[in-house]
Amino acid sequence: MTISHRLVGDGPHKVIALHDWFGTAAGWGSFLDHLDGTEFGYAFLDYRGYGERADVPGEFTLAEISADTLALADQLGWESFSLVGHSMGGKAVQRVLADAPQRVRKLVGVAPVPASAYPLEGEAYELFHGAPARPANRRAILDLVTGHRATGVWLDSMTARSVAHSRQEAFAAYLDDWTTQDFAAEITGSDLPVKVFVGEHDLALSAEAMQGTWLTHYPAADLEVLPNSGHYPMHEVPIAFATALEAFLKD
């Protein structure tokens, strides 16, 4: 199976980027305009049920994302690569690391879900599990994780894109998987260079949430809090985020 993807740049340091629960390979915003394509070659993958792969059948799990990521790397001829994962994609890149640690150069989590379970309870459970069928829930989640600071136009646009470019059953199945899977024991103690970015206004995956998860799991991890950003630095502070990301990848 040929895996469709989006390429940015053709530099020697290869990077595979995995999007969030709401996103697609084309949903990284103007951040893409600021990447150094001479030093890096980025591949942006759509998950099954999303974007250009909306009609591809699947089980819609992190394990499946990992298998597709490795298949894409093989398709591109990339023996080794760095990984960037946003939110749910932050958990997915860790699944790739667990499955093929020898192939990963560096790991970047952007407002990332940890490798441990991420339980949702009470109102949060109802909000998130109602989101596959109810666009208003998706919009409320976007508003929450950006600290109630984003314009209504942006929230409406992001919500509409999420609904239009993800299959409802895929959206629901990925939620079940990324909130319940726990493979922290498989990656804890890795000495891989790891960078974690969080936005100062993210009310869900905050710096505090990273202290007991990512920074505990990866002894070499470094945490950077991005000012004036919530959960979507690629939209909220694209130049600053691109600069900080590539500063880490270049080290």
C-alpha angles and dihedrals in degrees: 000000000000110000115217115222144155121252125205117184131349102233123142097253104079120209130185116202124201120199133224131262091271098039145079137204087270094047102082095101127215089330086092090064091063101052121115104242094180094062099030138041112204126197118195114200129203115216120233108278093027138093115327089358095052092121097046109113120231150133091262098226137138089248089057092049089052093050091049091048092054090045090053091050089052091047090053093044093242109150093178132020144157121249131223118188129182120207106309085013087059089064092043093056088054089054088054089050091051091049098044111012094161092064099053119093101179136355127218125187118194111197081330132193109233125245089247123079116288104207121200119205139183116339092002091056092050093046096050098037090048091054099084092064100027122060090193089065091051090052092049091052092051090050091049098050093047091054096251089287105110124100120256089241091060093044091050092047094049091047093050092049092050092052094044097046104041130063111237095230091050092048090052095045094050089052091054091050102044093047097048108033115102117187098142091125089062095059105026112118096023111153092208116132104261132184124190122196123192131172117241091231099047105123094192114037098032134163088264091055090054094053095072097036123029096021090048094046096048116044092194095049121127122201123212123186112210113218120229093016139106127188096320110057090159086067102027102044105007100162095046091046095049090048094049094044095052093044087062095043091051095054 
